[in-house]
Amino acid sequence: MFGLGVPELMVILVIALVIFGPSKLPQIGSGLGKAIRDFKKGVTEGNDDETDKEAKKDPKDLPR
């Protein structure tokens, strides 16, 4: 995971805690998790759309 270990993640967490404060941290984490989930969903739906387009093509139009 990008070469980050537990000590590095702890430092990042402490810095975030100092910058945003303990009351905002759960909201930021929730928003970040939702954004990642939506991004993955969008990528998956985009791949499904491309697969559907390929399936709907006329077999005569496909390269040989």
PyMOL Python script that loads the backbone (N, CA, C, O; Angstrom):
from pymol import cmd

cmd.read_pdbstr("""\
ATOM      1  N   MET A   1       0.834  -1.180   0.000  1.00  0.00           N
ATOM      2  CA  MET A   1       0.000   0.000   0.000  1.00  0.00           C
ATOM      3  C   MET A   1       0.882   1.246   0.000  1.00  0.00           C
ATOM      4  O   MET A   1       1.016   1.900   1.034  1.00  0.00           O
ATOM      5  N   PHE A   2       1.476   1.583  -1.125  1.00  0.00           N
ATOM      6  CA  PHE A   2       2.288   2.773  -1.312  1.00  0.00           C
ATOM      7  C   PHE A   2       3.482   2.830  -0.363  1.00  0.00           C
ATOM      8  O   PHE A   2       4.027   3.908  -0.124  1.00  0.00           O
ATOM      9  N   GLY A   3       3.892   1.699   0.174  1.00  0.00           N
ATOM     10  CA  GLY A   3       5.038   1.673   1.064  1.00  0.00           C
ATOM     11  C   GLY A   3       4.778   2.293   2.423  1.00  0.00           C
ATOM     12  O   GLY A   3       5.721   2.660   3.124  1.00  0.00           O
ATOM     13  N   LEU A   4       3.512   2.415   2.809  1.00  0.00           N
ATOM     14  CA  LEU A   4       3.174   2.987   4.114  1.00  0.00           C
ATOM     15  C   LEU A   4       2.976   1.867   5.122  1.00  0.00           C
ATOM     16  O   LEU A   4       2.206   0.933   4.900  1.00  0.00           O
ATOM     17  N   GLY A   5       3.675   1.982   6.215  1.00  0.00           N
ATOM     18  CA  GLY A   5       3.506   1.021   7.291  1.00  0.00           C
ATOM     19  C   GLY A   5       2.669   1.618   8.401  1.00  0.00           C
ATOM     20  O   GLY A   5       2.124   2.715   8.276  1.00  0.00           O
ATOM     21  N   VAL A   6       2.580   0.875   9.486  1.00  0.00           N
ATOM     22  CA  VAL A   6       1.789   1.328  10.636  1.00  0.00           C
ATOM     23  C   VAL A   6       2.348   2.623  11.229  1.00  0.00           C
ATOM     24  O   VAL A   6       1.569   3.525  11.539  1.00  0.00           O
ATOM     25  N   PRO A   7       3.665   2.749  11.396  1.00  0.00           N
ATOM     26  CA  PRO A   7       4.158   4.019  11.977  1.00  0.00           C
ATOM     27  C   PRO A   7       3.822   5.238  11.116  1.00  0.00           C
ATOM     28  O   PRO A   7       3.461   6.291  11.641  1.00  0.00           O
ATOM     29  N   GLU A   8       3.940   5.094   9.789  1.00  0.00           N
ATOM     30  CA  GLU A   8       3.625   6.216   8.911  1.00  0.00           C
ATOM     31  C   GLU A   8       2.147   6.582   8.983  1.00  0.00           C
ATOM     32  O   GLU A   8       1.795   7.762   9.009  1.00  0.00           O
ATOM     33  N   LEU A   9       1.285   5.571   9.016  1.00  0.00           N
ATOM     34  CA  LEU A   9      -0.147   5.830   9.121  1.00  0.00           C
ATOM     35  C   LEU A   9      -0.506   6.503  10.441  1.00  0.00           C
ATOM     36  O   LEU A   9      -1.389   7.360  10.485  1.00  0.00           O
ATOM     37  N   MET A  10       0.172   6.120  11.509  1.00  0.00           N
ATOM     38  CA  MET A  10      -0.076   6.760  12.807  1.00  0.00           C
ATOM     39  C   MET A  10       0.317   8.231  12.767  1.00  0.00           C
ATOM     40  O   MET A  10      -0.391   9.074  13.319  1.00  0.00           O
ATOM     41  N   VAL A  11       1.434   8.550  12.122  1.00  0.00           N
ATOM     42  CA  VAL A  11       1.867   9.951  12.014  1.00  0.00           C
ATOM     43  C   VAL A  11       0.836  10.750  11.219  1.00  0.00           C
ATOM     44  O   VAL A  11       0.485  11.866  11.601  1.00  0.00           O
ATOM     45  N   ILE A  12       0.352  10.181  10.112  1.00  0.00           N
ATOM     46  CA  ILE A  12      -0.664  10.857   9.304  1.00  0.00           C
ATOM     47  C   ILE A  12      -1.926  11.085  10.119  1.00  0.00           C
ATOM     48  O   ILE A  12      -2.524  12.158  10.042  1.00  0.00           O
ATOM     49  N   LEU A  13      -2.341  10.088  10.901  1.00  0.00           N
ATOM     50  CA  LEU A  13      -3.529  10.220  11.736  1.00  0.00           C
ATOM     51  C   LEU A  13      -3.355  11.315  12.788  1.00  0.00           C
ATOM     52  O   LEU A  13      -4.277  12.097  13.023  1.00  0.00           O
ATOM     53  N   VAL A  14      -2.203  11.377  13.413  1.00  0.00           N
ATOM     54  CA  VAL A  14      -1.952  12.401  14.428  1.00  0.00           C
ATOM     55  C   VAL A  14      -1.972  13.799  13.791  1.00  0.00           C
ATOM     56  O   VAL A  14      -2.530  14.738  14.358  1.00  0.00           O
ATOM     57  N   ILE A  15      -1.362  13.925  12.613  1.00  0.00           N
ATOM     58  CA  ILE A  15      -1.360  15.225  11.926  1.00  0.00           C
ATOM     59  C   ILE A  15      -2.792  15.633  11.572  1.00  0.00           C
ATOM     60  O   ILE A  15      -3.170  16.789  11.764  1.00  0.00           O
ATOM     61  N   ALA A  16      -3.583  14.700  11.062  1.00  0.00           N
ATOM     62  CA  ALA A  16      -4.982  14.996  10.732  1.00  0.00           C
ATOM     63  C   ALA A  16      -5.761  15.384  11.982  1.00  0.00           C
ATOM     64  O   ALA A  16      -6.600  16.284  11.941  1.00  0.00           O
ATOM     65  N   LEU A  17      -5.488  14.712  13.081  1.00  0.00           N
ATOM     66  CA  LEU A  17      -6.164  15.016  14.338  1.00  0.00           C
ATOM     67  C   LEU A  17      -5.836  16.432  14.800  1.00  0.00           C
ATOM     68  O   LEU A  17      -6.714  17.150  15.278  1.00  0.00           O
ATOM     69  N   VAL A  18      -4.579  16.833  14.659  1.00  0.00           N
ATOM     70  CA  VAL A  18      -4.173  18.179  15.067  1.00  0.00           C
ATOM     71  C   VAL A  18      -4.788  19.239  14.155  1.00  0.00           C
ATOM     72  O   VAL A  18      -5.228  20.288  14.625  1.00  0.00           O
ATOM     73  N   ILE A  19      -4.817  18.962  12.839  1.00  0.00           N
ATOM     74  CA  ILE A  19      -5.319  19.950  11.885  1.00  0.00           C
ATOM     75  C   ILE A  19      -6.831  20.113  11.993  1.00  0.00           C
ATOM     76  O   ILE A  19      -7.334  21.233  12.080  1.00  0.00           O
ATOM     77  N   PHE A  20      -7.553  18.995  11.987  1.00  0.00           N
ATOM     78  CA  PHE A  20      -9.012  19.059  11.905  1.00  0.00           C
ATOM     79  C   PHE A  20      -9.710  18.964  13.255  1.00  0.00           C
ATOM     80  O   PHE A  20     -10.867  19.370  13.367  1.00  0.00           O
ATOM     81  N   GLY A  21      -9.066  18.455  14.253  1.00  0.00           N
ATOM     82  CA  GLY A  21      -9.678  18.320  15.567  1.00  0.00           C
ATOM     83  C   GLY A  21     -10.481  17.033  15.679  1.00  0.00           C
ATOM     84  O   GLY A  21     -10.886  16.455  14.670  1.00  0.00           O
ATOM     85  N   PRO A  22     -10.707  16.595  16.894  1.00  0.00           N
ATOM     86  CA  PRO A  22     -11.385  15.306  17.101  1.00  0.00           C
ATOM     87  C   PRO A  22     -12.857  15.299  16.697  1.00  0.00           C
ATOM     88  O   PRO A  22     -13.404  14.234  16.413  1.00  0.00           O
ATOM     89  N   SER A  23     -13.505  16.452  16.666  1.00  0.00           N
ATOM     90  CA  SER A  23     -14.928  16.465  16.335  1.00  0.00           C
ATOM     91  C   SER A  23     -15.165  16.326  14.831  1.00  0.00           C
ATOM     92  O   SER A  23     -16.187  15.776  14.422  1.00  0.00           O
ATOM     93  N   LYS A  24     -14.243  16.811  14.003  1.00  0.00           N
ATOM     94  CA  LYS A  24     -14.412  16.766  12.549  1.00  0.00           C
ATOM     95  C   LYS A  24     -13.883  15.469  11.936  1.00  0.00           C
ATOM     96  O   LYS A  24     -14.279  15.116  10.825  1.00  0.00           O
ATOM     97  N   LEU A  25     -13.011  14.764  12.624  1.00  0.00           N
ATOM     98  CA  LEU A  25     -12.356  13.582  12.050  1.00  0.00           C
ATOM     99  C   LEU A  25     -13.334  12.497  11.612  1.00  0.00           C
ATOM    100  O   LEU A  25     -13.154  11.947  10.526  1.00  0.00           O
ATOM    101  N   PRO A  26     -14.368  12.153  12.399  1.00  0.00           N
ATOM    102  CA  PRO A  26     -15.321  11.136  11.921  1.00  0.00           C
ATOM    103  C   PRO A  26     -16.075  11.567  10.659  1.00  0.00           C
ATOM    104  O   PRO A  26     -16.340  10.740   9.787  1.00  0.00           O
ATOM    105  N   GLN A  27     -16.417  12.841  10.557  1.00  0.00           N
ATOM    106  CA  GLN A  27     -17.111  13.342   9.365  1.00  0.00           C
ATOM    107  C   GLN A  27     -16.206  13.258   8.146  1.00  0.00           C
ATOM    108  O   GLN A  27     -16.661  12.886   7.064  1.00  0.00           O
ATOM    109  N   ILE A  28     -14.953  13.591   8.301  1.00  0.00           N
ATOM    110  CA  ILE A  28     -14.000  13.540   7.198  1.00  0.00           C
ATOM    111  C   ILE A  28     -13.786  12.088   6.761  1.00  0.00           C
ATOM    112  O   ILE A  28     -13.749  11.794   5.566  1.00  0.00           O
ATOM    113  N   GLY A  29     -13.648  11.193   7.723  1.00  0.00           N
ATOM    114  CA  GLY A  29     -13.478   9.775   7.402  1.00  0.00           C
ATOM    115  C   GLY A  29     -14.692   9.211   6.682  1.00  0.00           C
ATOM    116  O   GLY A  29     -14.557   8.442   5.731  1.00  0.00           O
ATOM    117  N   SER A  30     -15.858   9.588   7.131  1.00  0.00           N
ATOM    118  CA  SER A  30     -17.087   9.127   6.491  1.00  0.00           C
ATOM    119  C   SER A  30     -17.191   9.650   5.065  1.00  0.00           C
ATOM    120  O   SER A  30     -17.542   8.906   4.149  1.00  0.00           O
ATOM    121  N   GLY A  31     -16.891  10.914   4.880  1.00  0.00           N
ATOM    122  CA  GLY A  31     -16.929  11.506   3.543  1.00  0.00           C
ATOM    123  C   GLY A  31     -15.911  10.872   2.606  1.00  0.00           C
ATOM    124  O   GLY A  31     -16.203  10.628   1.435  1.00  0.00           O
ATOM    125  N   LEU A  32     -14.727  10.610   3.121  1.00  0.00           N
ATOM    126  CA  LEU A  32     -13.686   9.977   2.319  1.00  0.00           C
ATOM    127  C   LEU A  32     -14.084   8.555   1.932  1.00  0.00           C
ATOM    128  O   LEU A  32     -13.884   8.144   0.789  1.00  0.00           O
ATOM    129  N   GLY A  33     -14.641   7.810   2.872  1.00  0.00           N
ATOM    130  CA  GLY A  33     -15.098   6.453   2.579  1.00  0.00           C
ATOM    131  C   GLY A  33     -16.203   6.437   1.539  1.00  0.00           C
ATOM    132  O   GLY A  33     -16.210   5.587   0.649  1.00  0.00           O
ATOM    133  N   LYS A  34     -17.133   7.369   1.647  1.00  0.00           N
ATOM    134  CA  LYS A  34     -18.225   7.453   0.665  1.00  0.00           C
ATOM    135  C   LYS A  34     -17.681   7.811  -0.713  1.00  0.00           C
ATOM    136  O   LYS A  34     -18.127   7.256  -1.717  1.00  0.00           O
ATOM    137  N   ALA A  35     -16.728   8.727  -0.769  1.00  0.00           N
ATOM    138  CA  ALA A  35     -16.143   9.128  -2.045  1.00  0.00           C
ATOM    139  C   ALA A  35     -15.431   7.951  -2.712  1.00  0.00           C
ATOM    140  O   ALA A  35     -15.565   7.751  -3.919  1.00  0.00           O
ATOM    141  N   ILE A  36     -14.688   7.183  -1.946  1.00  0.00           N
ATOM    142  CA  ILE A  36     -13.992   6.015  -2.494  1.00  0.00           C
ATOM    143  C   ILE A  36     -14.990   4.981  -2.981  1.00  0.00           C
ATOM    144  O   ILE A  36     -14.811   4.400  -4.052  1.00  0.00           O
ATOM    145  N   ARG A  37     -16.036   4.748  -2.208  1.00  0.00           N
ATOM    146  CA  ARG A  37     -17.071   3.775  -2.583  1.00  0.00           C
ATOM    147  C   ARG A  37     -17.775   4.203  -3.870  1.00  0.00           C
ATOM    148  O   ARG A  37     -18.004   3.378  -4.755  1.00  0.00           O
ATOM    149  N   ASP A  38     -18.117   5.480  -3.978  1.00  0.00           N
ATOM    150  CA  ASP A  38     -18.769   5.990  -5.182  1.00  0.00           C
ATOM    151  C   ASP A  38     -17.845   5.908  -6.396  1.00  0.00           C
ATOM    152  O   ASP A  38     -18.293   5.603  -7.502  1.00  0.00           O
ATOM    153  N   PHE A  39     -16.566   6.179  -6.192  1.00  0.00           N
ATOM    154  CA  PHE A  39     -15.605   6.097  -7.287  1.00  0.00           C
ATOM    155  C   PHE A  39     -15.499   4.666  -7.802  1.00  0.00           C
ATOM    156  O   PHE A  39     -15.517   4.436  -9.011  1.00  0.00           O
ATOM    157  N   LYS A  40     -15.390   3.707  -6.889  1.00  0.00           N
ATOM    158  CA  LYS A  40     -15.310   2.302  -7.296  1.00  0.00           C
ATOM    159  C   LYS A  40     -16.583   1.871  -8.014  1.00  0.00           C
ATOM    160  O   LYS A  40     -16.529   1.129  -8.995  1.00  0.00           O
ATOM    161  N   LYS A  41     -17.718   2.334  -7.526  1.00  0.00           N
ATOM    162  CA  LYS A  41     -19.000   2.006  -8.169  1.00  0.00           C
ATOM    163  C   LYS A  41     -19.049   2.581  -9.579  1.00  0.00           C
ATOM    164  O   LYS A  41     -19.500   1.909 -10.507  1.00  0.00           O
ATOM    165  N   GLY A  42     -18.598   3.801  -9.745  1.00  0.00           N
ATOM    166  CA  GLY A  42     -18.580   4.440 -11.053  1.00  0.00           C
ATOM    167  C   GLY A  42     -17.653   3.724 -12.022  1.00  0.00           C
ATOM    168  O   GLY A  42     -17.989   3.554 -13.194  1.00  0.00           O
ATOM    169  N   VAL A  43     -16.499   3.308 -11.544  1.00  0.00           N
ATOM    170  CA  VAL A  43     -15.564   2.583 -12.403  1.00  0.00           C
ATOM    171  C   VAL A  43     -16.159   1.252 -12.820  1.00  0.00           C
ATOM    172  O   VAL A  43     -16.042   0.858 -13.980  1.00  0.00           O
ATOM    173  N   THR A  44     -16.792   0.557 -11.895  1.00  0.00           N
ATOM    174  CA  THR A  44     -17.405  -0.738 -12.200  1.00  0.00           C
ATOM    175  C   THR A  44     -18.537  -0.561 -13.203  1.00  0.00           C
ATOM    176  O   THR A  44     -18.651  -1.347 -14.143  1.00  0.00           O
ATOM    177  N   GLU A  45     -19.372   0.449 -13.023  1.00  0.00           N
ATOM    178  CA  GLU A  45     -20.478   0.698 -13.948  1.00  0.00           C
ATOM    179  C   GLU A  45     -19.947   1.095 -15.317  1.00  0.00           C
ATOM    180  O   GLU A  45     -20.526   0.722 -16.337  1.00  0.00           O
ATOM    181  N   GLY A  46     -18.857   1.843 -15.350  1.00  0.00           N
ATOM    182  CA  GLY A  46     -18.251   2.226 -16.621  1.00  0.00           C
ATOM    183  C   GLY A  46     -17.744   1.014 -17.375  1.00  0.00           C
ATOM    184  O   GLY A  46     -17.902   0.923 -18.592  1.00  0.00           O
ATOM    185  N   ASN A  47     -17.129   0.074 -16.653  1.00  0.00           N
ATOM    186  CA  ASN A  47     -16.653  -1.155 -17.286  1.00  0.00           C
ATOM    187  C   ASN A  47     -17.820  -1.988 -17.779  1.00  0.00           C
ATOM    188  O   ASN A  47     -17.740  -2.593 -18.849  1.00  0.00           O
ATOM    189  N   ASP A  48     -18.906  -2.029 -17.015  1.00  0.00           N
ATOM    190  CA  ASP A  48     -20.094  -2.790 -17.432  1.00  0.00           C
ATOM    191  C   ASP A  48     -20.693  -2.195 -18.697  1.00  0.00           C
ATOM    192  O   ASP A  48     -21.131  -2.930 -19.582  1.00  0.00           O
ATOM    193  N   ASP A  49     -20.714  -0.852 -18.788  1.00  0.00           N
ATOM    194  CA  ASP A  49     -21.249  -0.194 -19.972  1.00  0.00           C
ATOM    195  C   ASP A  49     -20.427  -0.543 -21.211  1.00  0.00           C
ATOM    196  O   ASP A  49     -20.984  -0.793 -22.280  1.00  0.00           O
ATOM    197  N   GLU A  50     -19.113  -0.560 -21.066  1.00  0.00           N
ATOM    198  CA  GLU A  50     -18.248  -0.898 -22.195  1.00  0.00           C
ATOM    199  C   GLU A  50     -18.469  -2.348 -22.613  1.00  0.00           C
ATOM    200  O   GLU A  50     -18.483  -2.653 -23.806  1.00  0.00           O
ATOM    201  N   THR A  51     -18.642  -3.244 -21.642  1.00  0.00           N
ATOM    202  CA  THR A  51     -18.889  -4.644 -21.945  1.00  0.00           C
ATOM    203  C   THR A  51     -20.214  -4.806 -22.661  1.00  0.00           C
ATOM    204  O   THR A  51     -20.318  -5.602 -23.595  1.00  0.00           O
ATOM    205  N   ASP A  52     -21.235  -4.064 -22.239  1.00  0.00           N
ATOM    206  CA  ASP A  52     -22.545  -4.124 -22.894  1.00  0.00           C
ATOM    207  C   ASP A  52     -22.459  -3.639 -24.340  1.00  0.00           C
ATOM    208  O   ASP A  52     -23.079  -4.222 -25.230  1.00  0.00           O
ATOM    209  N   LYS A  53     -21.687  -2.567 -24.574  1.00  0.00           N
ATOM    210  CA  LYS A  53     -21.542  -2.054 -25.929  1.00  0.00           C
ATOM    211  C   LYS A  53     -20.890  -3.093 -26.839  1.00  0.00           C
ATOM    212  O   LYS A  53     -21.286  -3.258 -27.993  1.00  0.00           O
ATOM    213  N   GLU A  54     -19.886  -3.790 -26.306  1.00  0.00           N
ATOM    214  CA  GLU A  54     -19.210  -4.819 -27.095  1.00  0.00           C
ATOM    215  C   GLU A  54     -20.160  -5.972 -27.394  1.00  0.00           C
ATOM    216  O   GLU A  54     -20.124  -6.531 -28.490  1.00  0.00           O
ATOM    217  N   ALA A  55     -20.996  -6.329 -26.451  1.00  0.00           N
ATOM    218  CA  ALA A  55     -21.916  -7.447 -26.626  1.00  0.00           C
ATOM    219  C   ALA A  55     -23.006  -7.116 -27.644  1.00  0.00           C
ATOM    220  O   ALA A  55     -23.513  -8.013 -28.316  1.00  0.00           O
ATOM    221  N   LYS A  56     -23.373  -5.833 -27.766  1.00  0.00           N
ATOM    222  CA  LYS A  56     -24.451  -5.441 -28.667  1.00  0.00           C
ATOM    223  C   LYS A  56     -23.981  -5.266 -30.110  1.00  0.00           C
ATOM    224  O   LYS A  56     -24.807  -5.129 -31.012  1.00  0.00           O
ATOM    225  N   LYS A  57     -22.667  -5.268 -30.340  1.00  0.00           N
ATOM    226  CA  LYS A  57     -22.168  -5.079 -31.692  1.00  0.00           C
ATOM    227  C   LYS A  57     -22.558  -6.257 -32.578  1.00  0.00           C
ATOM    228  O   LYS A  57     -22.698  -7.391 -32.120  1.00  0.00           O
ATOM    229  N   ASP A  58     -22.726  -5.957 -33.830  1.00  0.00           N
ATOM    230  CA  ASP A  58     -23.027  -6.981 -34.822  1.00  0.00           C
ATOM    231  C   ASP A  58     -21.779  -7.838 -35.035  1.00  0.00           C
ATOM    232  O   ASP A  58     -20.700  -7.284 -35.245  1.00  0.00           O
ATOM    233  N   PRO A  59     -21.884  -9.141 -34.990  1.00  0.00           N
ATOM    234  CA  PRO A  59     -20.692 -10.000 -35.160  1.00  0.00           C
ATOM    235  C   PRO A  59     -19.971  -9.738 -36.482  1.00  0.00           C
ATOM    236  O   PRO A  59     -18.769  -9.990 -36.573  1.00  0.00           O
ATOM    237  N   LYS A  60     -20.658  -9.246 -37.501  1.00  0.00           N
ATOM    238  CA  LYS A  60     -20.020  -8.960 -38.772  1.00  0.00           C
ATOM    239  C   LYS A  60     -19.050  -7.776 -38.653  1.00  0.00           C
ATOM    240  O   LYS A  60     -18.109  -7.665 -39.438  1.00  0.00           O
ATOM    241  N   ASP A  61     -19.277  -6.902 -37.684  1.00  0.00           N
ATOM    242  CA  ASP A  61     -18.460  -5.709 -37.529  1.00  0.00           C
ATOM    243  C   ASP A  61     -17.206  -5.979 -36.718  1.00  0.00           C
ATOM    244  O   ASP A  61     -16.312  -5.132 -36.687  1.00  0.00           O
ATOM    245  N   LEU A  62     -17.106  -7.119 -36.065  1.00  0.00           N
ATOM    246  CA  LEU A  62     -15.962  -7.432 -35.217  1.00  0.00           C
ATOM    247  C   LEU A  62     -14.748  -7.777 -36.077  1.00  0.00           C
ATOM    248  O   LEU A  62     -14.899  -8.390 -37.134  1.00  0.00           O
ATOM    249  N   PRO A  63     -13.548  -7.392 -35.640  1.00  0.00           N
ATOM    250  CA  PRO A  63     -12.332  -7.733 -36.401  1.00  0.00           C
ATOM    251  C   PRO A  63     -12.086  -9.233 -36.372  1.00  0.00           C
ATOM    252  O   PRO A  63     -12.451  -9.918 -35.417  1.00  0.00           O
ATOM    253  N   ARG A  64     -11.475  -9.723 -37.412  1.00  0.00           N
ATOM    254  CA  ARG A  64     -11.192 -11.173 -37.497  1.00  0.00           C
ATOM    255  C   ARG A  64      -9.741 -11.451 -37.236  1.00  0.00           C
ATOM    256  O   ARG A  64      -9.319 -12.607 -37.265  1.00  0.00           O
TER     257      ARG A  64
END
""", "prot")
cmd.dss("prot")
cmd.show_as("cartoon", "prot")
cmd.util.cbc("prot")
cmd.orient("prot")
